[in-house]
Amino acid sequence: MRAAIINSRPSSYLSCASLARELDVSESTVRDWVEKGLLPRPIKRGGSVRWSWADVQATMSSVAPVPPRITDDPYMAGAVNAAKAS
């Protein structure tokens, strides 16, 4: 039982593919999020590129969620359009 818990934890340093799997996104999304500052830059050692899982968690928890726009809700978008028409 203990081995299952230990093996379910991600590695301390993850490759792009492993990080993408952990975050349930594509590798290109990982790279895009790095460029947008939503994820930390990876650590490069020799020929390896790795992300610190602790840094990823800290960055992800510090990024404020984007509030939904009123027009994302069809009901609210209709109300806005109705208000503009009157």
C-alpha angles and dihedrals in degrees: 000000000000092000090057091056094047093047093049091063115091118245118268090246119033134196118230090260093050093046091049090052091049092050093040093235136110124270090247089056089053090053092046091050090051090053091048092049094246090119129033120256113265125253114246118209118170106312095338128097115197139170121219106237090212090054091047091051092047093048094045092050093048096051109096113231115250108250114235116257117241089241090059087073110069092210093052092044089055091048091051091049091047091051091051092050095054 
